[in-house]
Amino acid sequence: MDPLAQAFQEEMAKFREQLDARKVPVSCALVALMAHGGPQGQLLGADGQEVQPEVLVQELSRCGALVGCPKIFLLQACRGGHRDAGMGPTALPWFWRWLRAPPATPSQADILQIYADVQGSFPRGPIPGSSDQADILMVYAAAEGCVAYRDEKGSDFIQTLVEVLRADPRGDLLELMTEVNRQVCELEVLGPDSDERRKACLEIRSSLRRRLCLQS
C-alpha cells in the first residue's frame, strides 16, 4: 500500500528472487500495479518520485525461472491527462454504417482467433529465438496519454477483468482481454472533475509466442 517509487523496484527484485529460489517449475507470473501515473506513462510513488513500468518489466525478464514463460502485467494508472468524451450521435452516418457492416477481410478479432487456435503450450526453459522482450503481456487501464478512472468501488478495468475470467476461466487470455476491453469501452464513467460522462479504453501490448490459458 502506498509504496515509494524505490519500493516498486525493490518489491519486484524480491519477487524475482523468490521465483528463482523455487524448487518446482514456474508456469507464468502475473503482476498487478495500481498507482497514480505521470504524463509519459510513468508510475508515481507515494513520495512523488517516478518509476518507468519498463524498468519493472526488465527486472522480471531477468528471472531465470521465467525464461520462455509468460509474464503478465496489469497496470491501473493514468498515462496522461486526456479525458475521452467519446463519440456522440452526431458522428457521420457513413462511419456508423462502416462500424456495423460485417468485415470483408479478417478483422483484428479474426486474427486473434487464428493465433489462438495454434496448438502448443509454453515450454520449460529457453526456446529457439528466445528474447528478454518475448512472452510479455501488458494491459494498461488507459490508452496512451489518457486518464485511467476508478472510484471508491474500485477500478472498472479490474472488476470487468474478474467478471470475464470467472465466466470463462479456461479461455485464451488474449481473447479474454479483448472482451474486457470491449466491455470497458461500452461503459460511461463520471469523471471527478466534471459532470460530463467520459469513456475509457484499455491498451493491450503482447509479445506472447504461444496461446496462454490460466487453467489447463
C-alpha positions in Angstrom: 0.0 0.0 0.0 1.3 3.5 -0.9 4.8 2.4 -1.9 7.6 4.8 -2.5 9.0 4.8 -6.1 12.0 2.8 -5.0 9.8 0.2 -3.3 8.3 -0.7 -6.7 11.7 -1.9 -7.9 12.7 -3.4 -4.5 9.5 -5.5 -4.4 9.9 -6.6 -8.0 13.5 -7.7 -7.3 12.3 -9.6 -4.2 9.6 -11.3 -6.3 12.2 -12.3 -8.9 14.5 -13.8 -6.2 11.6 -15.7 -4.7 10.7 -17.2 -8.1 14.4 -18.2 -8.8 14.6 -19.9 -5.4 11.5 -22.1 -6.0 12.2 -25.8 -6.2 9.3 -26.5 -8.6 8.8 -25.1 -12.1 7.1 -21.8 -12.7 4.5 -21.7 -15.4 3.9 -17.9 -15.6 3.9 -14.7 -13.4 1.3 -12.1 -13.0 1.9 -8.6 -11.6 -0.9 -6.1 -10.9 0.1 -2.5 -10.1 -2.2 0.4 -9.1 -0.8 3.9 -8.7 -1.1 7.5 -9.9 0.6 7.9 -13.3 2.6 10.6 -15.0 2.1 12.2 -18.4 4.6 9.8 -20.0 3.1 6.7 -18.5 5.4 6.5 -15.5 4.2 5.3 -12.2 4.3 7.7 -9.2 5.3 6.5 -5.8 3.8 8.0 -2.6 6.9 10.2 -2.4 6.1 11.7 -5.8 9.1 10.1 -7.5 8.7 8.2 -10.7 9.4 4.7 -11.9 9.0 3.5 -15.5 6.9 0.4 -16.0 9.6 -0.9 -18.5 12.1 -1.0 -15.6 9.8 -3.3 -13.7 9.3 -5.5 -16.8 13.1 -5.7 -17.3 13.5 -6.8 -13.7 11.1 -9.8 -14.2 12.6 -10.6 -17.6 15.9 -11.3 -15.8 14.2 -14.1 -13.8 15.8 -17.4 -14.7 12.7 -19.3 -13.6 10.6 -17.4 -16.2 12.8 -17.9 -19.3 10.4 -18.9 -22.1 7.4 -18.3 -19.8 4.7 -15.6 -20.0 4.9 -12.5 -17.8 1.7 -10.6 -17.4 1.4 -7.0 -16.1 -1.8 -5.3 -15.3 -1.4 -1.5 -14.8 -4.1 0.6 -13.3 -2.6 4.1 -13.7 -3.2 7.3 -15.7 -0.9 7.7 -18.7 -1.6 11.4 -19.3 -4.4 14.0 -18.8 -6.6 13.5 -21.8 -10.3 12.8 -20.9 -12.1 11.0 -23.6 -15.6 12.4 -24.2 -16.3 9.6 -26.6 -18.2 9.7 -29.9 -21.7 11.2 -29.8 -24.7 10.5 -32.0 -23.6 13.4 -34.3 -21.0 11.2 -35.9 -21.2 10.9 -39.7 -23.8 8.3 -40.9 -21.3 6.5 -43.2 -19.0 6.0 -40.2 -21.7 4.2 -38.2 -22.6 2.1 -41.2 -18.9 1.1 -41.5 -18.8 0.1 -37.9 -22.0 -2.0 -38.2 -21.1 -3.7 -41.5 -19.7 -7.2 -41.5 -16.0 -7.1 -42.3 -15.0 -8.1 -45.9 -11.5 -9.0 -44.7 -10.4 -10.6 -41.4 -10.7 -8.1 -38.6 -8.4 -7.8 -35.7 -10.6 -10.2 -33.7 -10.4 -12.7 -36.5 -6.6 -12.6 -36.5 -6.5 -13.1 -32.7 -8.7 -16.2 -33.2 -6.3 -17.6 -35.8 -3.3 -17.1 -33.4 -5.3 -18.6 -30.5 -6.0 -21.8 -32.5 -2.3 -22.6 -32.8 -1.7 -25.7 -30.8 1.0 -25.9 -28.2 1.8 -24.6 -24.7 4.7 -22.6 -23.2 7.7 -25.0 -22.9 10.0 -25.0 -19.9 13.3 -23.2 -20.3 14.7 -21.4 -23.4 13.2 -21.9 -26.8 14.7 -21.0 -30.2 14.7 -17.3 -30.8 14.2 -16.5 -27.1 14.4 -12.8 -26.2 14.0 -10.9 -22.9 11.3 -8.9 -24.7 9.3 -12.0 -25.6 6.4 -13.6 -23.8 5.2 -10.4 -22.1 1.6 -9.3 -21.9 1.0 -5.7 -20.7 -2.6 -4.4 -20.2 -3.0 -0.7 -19.4 -6.2 0.6 -17.9 -6.0 3.6 -20.2 -4.8 4.3 -23.7 -1.6 6.3 -24.1 -2.0 9.9 -23.0 -5.3 9.3 -21.3 -6.7 9.3 -17.7 -7.5 5.9 -16.0 -10.7 6.0 -14.0 -11.5 4.4 -10.7 -13.8 5.3 -7.8 -14.5 4.3 -4.2 -15.8 1.0 -5.6 -12.6 0.2 -7.4 -11.4 0.0 -10.9 -13.7 -0.7 -13.8 -10.9 -2.4 -15.6 -10.1 -4.8 -12.7 -13.7 -5.5 -11.9 -14.6 -6.3 -15.5 -11.5 -8.5 -15.8 -12.6 -10.5 -12.8 -16.1 -11.0 -14.2 -14.8 -12.1 -17.6 -12.3 -14.6 -16.1 -15.0 -16.0 -13.8 -17.3 -16.5 -16.8 -14.6 -18.3 -18.9 -11.6 -19.3 -16.6 -10.2 -21.7 -19.2 -10.3 -19.3 -22.2 -7.4 -17.8 -24.2 -6.2 -14.9 -22.1 -5.5 -12.6 -25.1 -9.1 -13.1 -26.3 -10.4 -12.6 -22.8 -8.5 -9.3 -22.5 -10.1 -8.2 -25.8 -13.5 -9.0 -24.4 -12.6 -7.0 -21.2 -11.7 -4.0 -23.5 -15.0 -4.3 -25.4 -17.0 -4.1 -22.1 -14.9 -1.3 -20.7 -15.3 0.7 -23.9 -19.1 0.4 -23.6 -19.0 1.9 -20.0 -19.6 5.5 -19.3 -17.8 6.9 -16.3 -18.4 10.2 -14.4 -15.1 12.0 -14.1 -14.3 13.6 -10.7 -13.5 16.9 -12.5 -16.9 17.4 -14.2 -20.5 16.2 -14.6 -19.8 15.1 -18.1 -19.7 11.4 -19.0 -16.3 10.1 -20.1 -15.2 7.0 -22.0 -12.3 4.6 -21.3 -10.3 2.2 -23.4 -7.6 -0.3 -22.5 -4.3 -0.8 -24.3 -3.0 -4.3 -24.8 0.6 -5.0 -25.7 1.6 -8.6 -26.3 4.8 -10.3 -27.3 3.4 -13.7 -26.4 4.5 -16.6 -28.7 2.0 -19.2 -27.6 -1.6 -19.4 -26.6 -2.0 -18.6 -22.9 -4.7 -20.0 -20.7 -4.7 -19.6 -16.9 -6.2 -23.1 -16.4 -5.3 -26.2 -18.5 
